[in-house]
Amino acid sequence: MKRSSKHLIALIFLVLFSFSPFKSQPNQQEYKIDSLLTVLDTAEHTTRVNLLNKLSKEFEFRKPKKSYEYAEEAVRLAEEIDYKEGLAYGYMNIANYYTEQGAYDNAIKYFEYSLDVYKKIGDVSGEQSILNNIGNVHRYLGNYDEALEYFFISLTMSEETDDKQGIAYTLNNIGIIYAIQGNYDKVLEYFNRTLELSEEIGDKQGAASSLNNIGLVYEELGDYDKALESHEESLRIKEKIGNKNGISSSLKNIGNIYFQMGKLEDALGSQLQALEIEKEIGNKNGMTHSAIAIGDIYVEKKELNIALEYYGKAISLAEEIQAKDLIKDSYERLSELYEMKNDAGRALDYYKLYAAMKDSLFNETSSERMAEIQTKYETEKKEAEIELLKNEKTIQNLELDHLKNLGIYLTIILILAVLIAIIAYNRYRLKKKANILLEEKNRLEVENREKVLNMFGQQVSQEILDELLAESSETTKTIDELFTEPTDTTSKRKYVCVMFLDIREFTALVEKKEPEDIIAYQNAVFGFMIEIINKHHGVINQFMGDGYMATFGAPASWGNDCQNAVDAAIEIVKKVNAKSESRQIPATRIGIGLHSGNVVTGNVGTSLRKQYSITGNTVILASRIEQLNKKFNSQLLISEEVLHNIRLDGINPESLGPVVVKGREKPIHIYKLS
């Protein structure tokens, strides 16, 4: 179960460049820790704040908790004496501590405190540093778009002030985003520029981080000698400057290279060293990465129970620090591990969790526009209410003045008339806005209802959709309620027939085609298949690039679901062969597997995202049967359960005898249909 280094780059990069600000504290000398402590005893006011911040920075990777305590004291004293620059620097040190501990919400909060102070005192270099660090935290969280926004703002500010260290730092972070996207030529360009700038200005930490990142790129490109050379040079620099967090990062990357080379004991030694350092400094993000890497090594060594223990630690840590990417990777590892242990149920459970988390990372949406409208409405409403109160107070004052003389009284009447007109107009405007908002809300509700119908209508035939609509009216539930209720109230056990279909040699078929040609081919092939599935009352649950899963009998059963599935499968095979022979489509060969049994159906997900799901061993076994087409050089295989539920008119099933499939202790009987 070797992992692509490409997959690891996106993870390990998150701990490479430390959050040490590249802005130097003003009027502060580079004292050794002992000297700093000696001077601190007698220092006062701004000097004491500067010394506390310097000590916080010195202890950042050696003793993080001590670093936090010095930063907290610096902030308290800076606030007491109104020393803005020291206050901003102290906030930054506290944010760095929270970042290393994986407490990202607190990290962003304190970085924003620091940014606000730097803006007030006009310190552009400080602003640029904080923007970069906030971008890094968003990268930890997997919010890559937001991270890039902060990085490019920071880069522009650094270039305007010719801040070479700031430019180097930001180029490095932008390079990391390109690495996550797999654009390695661009990545090497950015990292080499970063290394040159760091060496030019004598920034050892920056040079070490750049070498580390360059090593990761060479690892991805398969040049392990250059990768090791870069990582070992980076490790030597970090050991000289005492950067424990950086040392653990280099050890992990060296261990990963050994893993790719198959040197498992060397890999395990490096990863365990890294884990011990991360425990010492309390770096939970790094501990999670190490636990996953060590679990991978034990999987490769076939020691699955030890691997399970480390994956379990990883997922606990990832959930504690709310790192979405790490949670996703832990789910994927556990799914594959349980499959290796022949525990199909748990393997499927974790795969679903992995798929859901993967979708959420790239498909999360929010109703920002509605919130914007609502906020605007509430703001205008409050402003109108304030204006109304002011007007009423004015009226009261005018009524008192009315007692003075008739001339003033006439003036008051005129003013009152104007004010009443203004109030009436404001009320009319508010009422009109409220009506517009209500109409907009109703329109959106109608659109959402239509989207639900349209989306599900694309998956099923009109007859099934009509039956679902009838069910919604009989149970007094709306279509929305049928598909948005909590899972525990809509899940049902059903007897269904499951079909898995796969296009053989799909990669070879499309590897030289343009993306547009691939989509056109898929539409041409899957188009008529969808029509056939719908015609025979089936539902396509999920497309998987080169194939799909379909179900007959859920959400609605027609009483002869196995027969419908077999009829659909035979028609699909005939049509694919005919279209291939007539060259209406490129020569295409498919494999279909059918199995019937009990499944659990229902909506899986949250209020933000739900999917109608079919779950159970029947699904897994149908997939395994489809894969056996490769072994028997066949196009359509069915299980004994399906055979017992169909008519044999015109069908000559060929028994392939008892066959052992992955995940089943007892062999199953498979039949080939010509």
Salt bridges, closest charged atoms under 4 A:
GLU30 OE1 - LYS54 NZ 2.81
GLU44 OE1 - HIS45 NE2 3.71
GLU58 OE2 - LYS54 NZ 3.18
GLU58 OE1 - ARG62 NH1 3.65
GLU60 OE1 - LYS57 NZ 2.55
GLU73 OE2 - ARG48 NH2 3.30
GLU80 OE1 - ARG76 NH1 3.32
ASP82 OD1 - LYS84 NZ 2.56
GLU85 OE2 - LYS23 NZ 3.54
ASP116 OD2 - LYS120 NZ 3.34
ASP123 OD2 - LYS23 NZ 3.43
GLU146 OE1 - HIS138 ND1 3.59
GLU200 OE2 - LYS164 NZ 2.62
GLU233 OE1 - ARG236 NH2 2.72
GLU265 OE2 - LYS301 NZ 2.58
GLU276 OE2 - LYS279 NZ 3.94
GLU278 OE2 - LYS252 NZ 2.91
GLU280 OE2 - LYS244 NZ 2.26
ASP296 OD1 - ARG3 NE 3.80
ASP296 OD2 - ARG333 NH2 2.88
GLU303 OE2 - LYS301 NZ 3.84
GLU309 OE2 - LYS313 NZ 3.67
GLU320 OE2 - LYS284 NZ 2.35
ASP329 OD1 - HIS7 NE2 2.88
ASP329 OD1 - LYS328 NZ 3.04
GLU336 OE1 - ARG3 NH2 3.01
GLU339 OE2 - ARG624 NH2 3.33
GLU339 OE2 - LYS662 NZ 3.45
ASP343 OD2 - ARG346 NE 3.76
ASP359 OD2 - ARG609 NH2 3.31
GLU364 OE1 - LYS324 NZ 3.31
GLU372 OE2 - ARG369 NH1 3.02
GLU380 OE1 - LYS433 NZ 3.17
ASP401 OD1 - LYS404 NZ 3.78
GLU440 OE2 - ARG443 NH2 2.57
GLU447 OE2 - ARG443 NH1 2.27
GLU471 OE2 - LYS492 NZ 3.67
GLU485 OE2 - LYS477 NZ 3.34
ASP502 OD2 - ARG504 NH1 2.56
GLU571 OE2 - LYS535 NZ 2.70
GLU571 OE1 - HIS536 NE2 2.98
GLU626 OE2 - ARG504 NH2 2.91
GLU641 OE1 - HIS595 ND1 3.74
